[in-house]
Protein backbone atom coordinates (compact mmCIF):
# COMPACT_ATOMS: atom_id res chain seq x y z
CA UNK A 1 0.00 0.00 0.00
CA UNK A 2 1.19 3.49 -0.85
CA UNK A 3 0.05 6.54 1.08
CA UNK A 4 -1.81 9.13 -0.99
CA UNK A 5 -3.02 12.59 -0.01
CA UNK A 6 -5.81 14.03 -2.13
CA UNK A 7 -6.53 17.71 -2.87
CA UNK A 8 -8.65 18.04 0.26
CA UNK A 9 -5.88 16.73 2.48
CA UNK A 10 -7.44 13.32 3.08
CA UNK A 11 -4.90 10.53 3.43
CA UNK A 12 -5.68 7.11 2.00
CA UNK A 13 -3.76 3.95 1.19
CA UNK A 14 -3.61 2.89 -2.45
CA UNK A 15 -3.13 -0.81 -3.19
CA UNK A 16 -0.18 -1.88 -5.36
CA UNK A 17 1.54 -5.21 -5.88
CA UNK A 18 4.41 -6.34 -3.66
CA UNK A 19 6.86 -6.01 -6.56
CA UNK A 20 5.82 -2.39 -7.16
CA UNK A 21 6.10 -1.64 -3.43
CA UNK A 22 9.70 -2.91 -3.54
CA UNK A 23 10.40 -0.69 -6.57
CA UNK A 24 8.88 2.31 -4.79
CA UNK A 25 10.92 1.62 -1.67
CA UNK A 26 14.08 1.30 -3.76
CA UNK A 27 13.26 4.54 -5.59
CA UNK A 28 13.44 3.40 -9.20
CA UNK A 29 15.88 5.65 -11.00
CA UNK A 30 15.66 5.93 -14.78
CA UNK A 31 18.68 4.70 -16.73
CA UNK A 32 18.60 7.90 -18.81
CA UNK A 33 17.37 10.61 -16.42
CA UNK A 34 15.21 13.33 -17.91
CA UNK A 35 16.88 16.72 -17.56
CA UNK A 36 14.08 18.78 -16.06
CA UNK A 37 14.17 21.02 -13.01
CA UNK A 38 10.58 20.08 -12.06
CA UNK A 39 11.32 16.37 -11.63
CA UNK A 40 12.74 15.60 -8.18
CA UNK A 41 15.77 13.37 -7.90
CA UNK A 42 15.85 10.24 -5.78
CA UNK A 43 17.77 11.97 -3.02
CA UNK A 44 15.19 14.74 -2.64
CA UNK A 45 12.05 12.65 -2.23
CA UNK A 46 13.04 8.98 -2.08
CA UNK A 47 10.74 8.29 -5.03
CA UNK A 48 10.36 9.79 -8.47
CA UNK A 49 6.68 8.88 -8.86
CA UNK A 50 3.60 9.91 -6.89
CA UNK A 51 1.51 7.25 -5.16
CA UNK A 52 -1.13 7.34 -7.91
CA UNK A 53 1.57 7.11 -10.60
CA UNK A 54 2.97 4.03 -8.84
CA UNK A 55 -0.50 2.55 -8.89
CA UNK A 56 -0.91 3.21 -12.63
CA UNK A 57 2.61 1.85 -13.23
CA UNK A 58 1.70 -1.32 -11.31
CA UNK A 59 -1.46 -1.89 -13.35
CA UNK A 60 0.33 -1.02 -16.58
CA UNK A 61 3.06 -3.62 -16.11
CA UNK A 62 0.30 -6.08 -15.16
CA UNK A 63 -1.00 -5.74 -18.72
CA UNK A 64 -4.19 -3.74 -18.19
CA UNK A 65 -5.50 -1.31 -20.79
CA UNK A 66 -6.19 2.35 -19.99
CA UNK A 67 -9.93 1.67 -19.70
CA UNK A 68 -9.37 -1.29 -17.39
CA UNK A 69 -7.03 0.75 -15.20
CA UNK A 70 -9.57 3.60 -15.07
CA UNK A 71 -12.29 1.19 -13.98
CA UNK A 72 -10.07 -0.37 -11.31
CA UNK A 73 -8.93 3.01 -9.95
CA UNK A 74 -12.34 4.70 -10.26
CA UNK A 75 -10.94 7.53 -12.40
CA UNK A 76 -11.49 8.53 -16.02
CA UNK A 77 -9.51 6.93 -18.88
CA UNK A 78 -8.12 10.39 -19.72
CA UNK A 79 -6.70 10.72 -16.20
CA UNK A 80 -5.05 7.33 -16.62
CA UNK A 81 -3.52 8.54 -19.90
CA UNK A 82 -2.10 11.60 -18.12
CA UNK A 83 -0.64 9.52 -15.27
CA UNK A 84 0.76 7.02 -17.76
CA UNK A 85 2.43 9.81 -19.78
CA UNK A 86 3.97 11.28 -16.61
CA UNK A 87 5.29 7.87 -15.55
CA UNK A 88 6.87 7.38 -18.96
CA UNK A 89 8.38 10.88 -18.92
CA UNK A 90 9.76 10.59 -15.39
CA UNK A 91 11.29 7.17 -16.00
CA UNK A 92 12.62 8.08 -19.44
CA UNK A 93 10.61 5.39 -21.25
CA UNK A 94 9.48 5.77 -24.85
CA UNK A 95 6.90 2.98 -24.78
CA UNK A 96 5.34 0.30 -22.59
CA UNK A 97 8.08 -2.19 -23.40
CA UNK A 98 10.65 0.26 -22.00
CA UNK A 99 8.63 0.55 -18.79
CA UNK A 100 8.55 -3.22 -18.42
CA UNK A 101 12.32 -3.38 -18.97
CA UNK A 102 12.77 -0.77 -16.23
CA UNK A 103 10.53 -2.77 -13.88
CA UNK A 104 12.29 -6.07 -14.60
CA UNK A 105 15.74 -4.49 -14.38
CA UNK A 106 15.01 -2.85 -11.03
CA UNK A 107 13.35 -5.86 -9.43
Helices and strands as residue ranges (DSSP letters): E 2-5, E 11-14, H 18-26, H 42-45, H 51-61, H 66-73, H 77-91, H 96-106
